[in-house]
Amino acid sequence: MGGLFRQLGIGLLLAAVCVSPAFSGAAHAVVVKPRLVQRRYLRVTAGSSVSVALRRKTKSGNLIVAYVVWDNDGAVSLSDSAGNAYISAVGPTQANGDPSSAQILYARNIVGGTTTVTASFATAIAGRGVLYVHEYSGVDQIAPLDAAVTASGSAPVMDSGPLTATLVNELLFVAGETSSRTVTRITRGYRPRSRRYGNVTADKIAATTGEYEVTAQQTGSTWVMQLVAFKPAGGTLPGTAYPLKVGASGRYLVDQHDVPVLLTGDSPQALTVNLSEAEADAFFADRQASGFNVVWVNLLCAEYTGGRADGSTYDGIVPFTTAGDLATPNENFFTRVDHMLQRAAQHGLTVLLDPAETGSFLSVLNANGVTKARNYGRYLGTRYRGFDNIIWMSGNDFQSWRNSGDDAVVQAVAQGIQDTDNRHIHTVELDYLVSGSLNDSSWAPFIQLNASYTYYPTYAQVLTDYNRPNALPTFLVEANYDFEHNAFDEGTPQILRSAAVGKVISTPRHRAR
């Protein structure tokens, strides 16, 4: 609802799945040095894609790092024949005064086997499209990306800028693009892996933690240089193995090791538009240190939840290149979201991600219609199916779900996501002052998690949802919060504590079998 919570976009979300807490006793994995297994590359001079077939079968659990260079400012997406999902590590970055672009992407914990990687260009290339593919062993399988920097310029010296490695034995992967055919004198200690087609890829194992920076010489008029640090195997402490799923009894959530999970969350709803990546990382670190494991974030955020009318970030990046047109996603905006989700994963946080919260964007969905809404969902599903730490949540004070037209466009986004992403569970927040996701029976085919929403005593709605004949795992998505007085009681510390306790003890306790 309104008030301070919506103005700031941050408030308390205490979410409890009906389950007894459980803990994993797994030991920290032994840290080993990453190692290059194989690499291959190919250039094309026309068309909308380039494919690289690795000579040897890839090994399950390894990391693929891909570097793409192309001659326009359109987006690129990666896929491969093994079904691995690719995530942007850094970029795309354009050269200064040149339409060429460069980007490093990766697929973690890969499925092994015969693998052909394909880069697909949104805008057909007219002269240069290059794909470099590298397979590495010994890299963290949970959340491998530690840090990344990118720079561009026109001087003879290419310079990545400084990057801080937080672990010993990190894989430092550097890639440089130039308008010439010559890149020389790369910083000592970095081993070149390719110098073909006027570009370079190289790597180094970080002997110590601390700052690293790479330079090289080039003879062209423009250049781009990118540096990425990947954590070694064992670099992420074992914890919840995402993505979450429904447990065998259908009453609670478990991780990929079937360990029950108790959700305890905060709701920085406007994080994507009000914080920088560094500020988001600091917030996630604070939440992790305080024992939280989930955060509610609105992918799109406007005035209803603490953002701006045009949905822009604090520094002016809009979500769509054509205002209000779901078919024109702005790569710069969604790349920032990518990085924030990755930073949340590094802090062990699941993101309850709302693709188009209905407080601000229901009118946008209606203006676009069902087909474009579903295509937008497909775009999101394709982009984020490789991110483990997501639960999709539609709605948000969705007061008009009883209107079939409104319900149809919101469901179309969820359907579109599920068309291309079958890895993540979904939920929906309906209307205040009290509701459960299954109040709208037409959502039942799309959701696997029930969101209880109430401004009355929390135990009552949670118990109601728990006792439904078609019950799903249930959590409290929203109730009274700080400084608020909606319906039954004020958001005093005592009331907030009783609300949290009430919803936990209101239902039978279940243990994983």
N, C-alpha and C positions, 0 to 999 in steps of 0.2 A: 504494500500500500504506500501512502505518501509519507510525509514527515521526514525527519532527519535521515532515516535509513535510505530513502530514495535519493535525497539530495546529495549525500556523500557517496552513495553507491557502495557503502560498506556497512555491514551490520552482522549480528550474531545469527548463525545458522547451526543449531545443534541437532544433528541428524543421527538417529539411532536405528539400525537394523535390528530386528528381533532375534538376538543371538547372544550367547555367552562369549565374552572376549576370549581370544586364543592367541598364543604367542608362538613364534617360530624360533627354534633353538639352533638354526643353521649357523655354522661357523663362517667367518669371513673367508672368502676364497683367496687362494695364493695369487699374489700379483706376479705376472710374467711379462716379458717384453713382447710387444707387437712385432710381427714379421710380415714382409711382403710375400705373398704366395704366387701371384701372377698379375700381369697387367697387359692390356691391349688397347688399341685406339684405331679410329677411322675418321676420315673426313669425307664429307659430301659437298658438292658445289651447287646443288639445287634440291628443291623438294621440301617436305614438311617433317621428315624424320631421318635419323641415322641410327643404325643398329650395330652393336659390337658383340660378336660371339666369342666368349672366352674359350681358349684352346682346351683347357682341362676342366673337369667337373669341379665345381665349387664344393667346399666343405661346410656342412651344417654348423651353424653357430658363428661363422666368420663374419667379417664386415666387408661390404663393398663400398668403396669410395669412388664416385664418378665426378669428373670435371667436364663441364660443357662450355663451349665457346660458340657463339653464333652472331650473325651479322645484322641483327635488328633488335628493337626494344620490346618485342613480344615475349610472352612467357614460355617456359619450357617445362615439360613434365616427363618423369621417368617411369618406366615399368620394365619388367623382365619376364622371361618365359617360365621362371620358377614361381612367380606370384609374389615376389618380395615387394615390400612397400618402401618407397624412397622419400626421405625427408630432407628439406633444405638445411644445410649446415651454415651456409653464408651466401648472400646474393639473392637475386641477380644484381650484378653491379655493371653499370655502363661505363665505358671509357669516356674520358673528357672530350667533348666535341666530336664524338664518333658514335654511330648507332650500335657498335658491337657490344655484346653483353657476355658476362662470364658468371658461372655459378658452380658451387660445390654441393653435391647432394650425397646422401649415404643411405644404405639399407643395413640395419643391424640384425644380429642373430639370424642370419639368413637360412633359408631352406637350401640344402645342398643339392648338387646335381648339374646336369647340362644347363648352361645359363647364357642367354642372349639378352643383353640390355639394350633398350630402345629409348632414345630421346625424341620426344614429339614436340614440334615447334608450333606455337599458336599462330605465328606469322611465318609463312614459307620463306626459307632463306634464298638469297639471290647469288651467293658466291662462296659462303663459308659456314659450315656447320660441323663442329668437331666434337667427338665424344671420346674421352679417356676413361677407362675402367680399371680399377685396382682392387684386388682382393687381399685382405689382411687377416692373419690369425692373431690370437692373443689380445684381442680388444674386448672391452667390457660389453656384455650382451644385454644389460638392463637399460642403462642410460649412458651411451658412450660419449656423447658430445660434452666437452668441458667448456670450451671457449672458441671464439672465432673473431677475426678482424678482416676488414677489406679496405682497400684504398685504390685510387686511380690517379693518373696524372699524365704529364707530357714530357717530363724531364728525362734525361738519359738514365738516371738512377731510379729503378723501381723499388718501392719500400712498402712493406705490408703494414707498418705500424706495429706498436707493441701488443703482445698477448701474454697473459699470465697463465702458466700451467700450474695447477694445484696439486698434482701428483707426480711422483717420480715415475719414469718409464712411460710417459704419455707419448702417443704417436703424434708428431707434429707434421702435418701434411700441408705443403705449400703449392700453389698453382699460380702461374702468371700468364697473362695474355698480352700480346703486343701487336701493333699494326705492321711490324717488320717480320723478318724471318730469323732474327738473331736475339737470343737471350744468353748472356754470358756472366761469368763471375758471380754466381750465386753464393750467398754467405757460406763460409767454410763449415763443414759438418753436415750440410744437407746433401743427400745423395740424389742426383737427378734420376727420374724414372722415365721421362720422355722429354725430348726436345723437338719433336716433330711439329711441322706446320706453323712455325714461328711462335710457339708457346712452350711452357715448361711445367712439368710436375716434379716434385721432389719430396723427400721425407727425412725425418730425423727422429731419434728416440731421445726424449728429454732426460738428461742425466740427473737433473735436480729440479725442484720446483722453482718458480720465479718467472721473470719476464724474458720473453723471446721476441726477436724481430728479424725479419729476413729482407735482404736487399739483393738486387741483381742489376746488371747493365743491359740496356736495350738500345737499338739503333733506330727505332721507329718514331712516329709522331705522338702516339698515345699508348697507354698501357693500363692494365688492371692487375693487382696482386692480392691474393687472398691466402690467409693462414688459419688453419683449424687445428685444435688440439682434441684428440680422442683419448679417453681414459683406457688404461690397460685392463686386461681381464682381472676381475676382482676389485675394480676401482669403485664400484657402487656397493655399499653395504647391503647385504641381503635384507629384504623386507617384504612388503606386500608385492606379490608377483602379478602385475596387471596384465591385461584388463580384467576387471572384476566380472563375475558371472553369478547366476543363481545357483544356490546349493541344491543338493540332491532332493531334499524334502520340499523345495519350493518356498521355504519360509525365510531364508536369509541369504546374504551374499557371501561368496567365498572368492579367494584369489585363484590363480592358475594351479596352485598346489592344493586346492580344496581346503585351505585354512580359512575359517570364518573371519569376517571383517566387520568391525564396529565403526561406522562412519561418525566422525566428529569434525564438524566443519565451520568455516567462516564464509562470509559472502561479499567479497570485493567485486561487486557486480560491474563497476565502471573501470576496472583495472586496465582493460585493453586500450582505453582512450585517455585515461588520466595519468598513467604512469609510464615512465621510460622502461626499457628492458632492465636496466640496472636497478631501478626502484622496485620493479616487480620482483626481481630476484631477492632483494633485501626483504621485501614483504614475505615472500615464500619462506625464506630462511627463518624469519621470526615466527611464522605460523608452525613450521616444523619443530622449532625449539619449544613451542608451547604445547605440543602434543596433538596438533590438528593433522588430519590426513585427507581432507577434501576441501575444495574452495569452489564457490558458485561464481562463475564468470559469464557475463553476457558477451558473446562474440561480437555482436553489433550492439552499440550502446548510444542512446540519444538522451533527450532531456528527462524522460520518465525515470531513468535510473542513474542520473547524475552526469550525463554527458552533454553534448551540444546538439543543436537542432539538426545539423547536417550529418551527425554520426561521426564527425572527424575526431582525430586524436588531438592531444594538447598542442602538438606541433604541426597541425594542419593536414594530416593524411586522411583522406576520405575513403570509406569502404568500397565505393563504386565509382568508376571513372565517369559514368553518366549518372547524375543524382537520381536515386530512387529506382534505378534499373538493376534488378538482380542478375541480369545476364552480363554485367560488366564489372566483375570483381577487380579491385585494384590490387595488383600483386604486392605492392609495397605495404599495404595495410595487412594483408593476410600473412605475409612473411613475418611481420612483427608478431602477429598472433602465434605463428609457428614457434618462434623463439621463446615466447612467454610460456607456451605449453611445455616446451622442452625444459625450460628452467624449473617449472613446477615439478616435472618428473624427477629432476635431479634432487629435489627436496622431498621426494616420496609422497607427493600430493596428487590425488585424483582431482580432475577438473570437471565439475558439473557444468557442462558447456551448453548455453542456450543459443541456438543458431539464429534466432530472430525474435527476441522477446516481444511479447504482444502489447506491452504497455506503450511502446513507441513505434513498433514496426508492423502492427496489424494492418494499418492503412496502406503501408507499402506493399505488403503481401497481397492485399485485395486489389491494389492498382495493377500489380503484375499478373495476377491470375494464377490458376491452379497449375498450368503447364510450366510457366516460368518459375513458380515456387518449387515445383518438383525438380526441375533442372538445377536450381540453386542448391537444393538438398543433395543432388547427385554430385555436384561440384565439391561440396563439403565432405561427403562420404569418401570420395576419391582422394581428396587432399589429406584427410585426417584418419583414414583407416589404419595407417601405420603408427599412429600415436597410441600407446597402450593406456595412458592415464586419462581416459575420457569416459564420462557418462553423459549421454545426450539428454537434455531436458528442454522440452518445448513449453510454450505458454509463458506464464508470469502474470499474475493477477488477470487471468483470462476470463473476464466477466461475461463475455458474449459467446461462450462455447455452445450455448443452446441455439445460436443462430447457425444454420447449416452452412451458409456461405462462408462465415468466419472460420468455422471448424474445418471446412474443406481445405482452405489455403494453408492453415497451420499444419494440418495433417499431411498435406502434400510435401512440405519440407521434410517431415519425418520419414515419409515414404521414400523420397528421393535419397536421403541419407542411407536408408536400409537397402536401396537398390544397389549401392556400390560398397557398402560397409556392413558386414554381418558380424563384426568383432565386438561391438560395443552395445551395452544395454541402454534402454531408453526409459524416460519417465516424462510426465507432464504435470505442471502446476496449473490448477484450475482457479476457481474464484474464491475471494474472501467473502464473508467472514469465516466460513468454514467449508471445507471440501476435501475430497480424496480424488486421486487420479481416475479411479474407476466409477466415479459419479457419471462420467461420460462413457457409456459402454462402448461407443464406437472407437475409443482409443485402445480397447483391450488387445486388438491384434498387433499394435505397434509398441507396446510398453512391456517391460519385464520387472519394473520397480514402481511401487505406489508411493506417491508423495502426499503425505497428510499435511493439511494446511488449516490452521485454526487460530482464532483470537479468543477462544474460550479455553477452559482447562484442557491441557494438551492430551492427558490420558484418555479423554473421552473419544476424540476423533481417531487417535492411534488404535485404540481398542476396536472401534467401529470398523476401521479398515482391516485390522487383523482378522476380525471375525467374518469377513465377507465370504460367501461360498466359493468365489473365484479369487481368493486372496492371493496377493503377490507379496514378496518381501516389502516391508513398509518402513519408511523413515519420515521423520518430521522435517519438512522442508522449510516451513516458516511459521512463526508465532509472534507474540508480542516481543518487542525488542526495546533497547535502551531509549528512555525518555518518551515512550509512546503510550497512548491510552486508547486502545481500540477494543470496544465491546466490554469484555469482562473485567479486565484488571489493568493496572499500570505496569510499565516496564521497569519496575524497581529491581535492584539486585536480588532481593528475596523472591520476588515473583519469577524472575528469569531462572533462578536456581531451581525453584519448585517445578517450573515448566520442563526443565531438562530432566530432572529426576522422574517426574510423573510419566513422561512418555517412555522412559526406559523400563519402569517397573509395572507398566500397565498391561503387559502381555506375558504369556508363558515363556519360559526360557528354553531355548533349543540348543542342543549341541550337535556338531557334525558327527555323523556316524562313520 
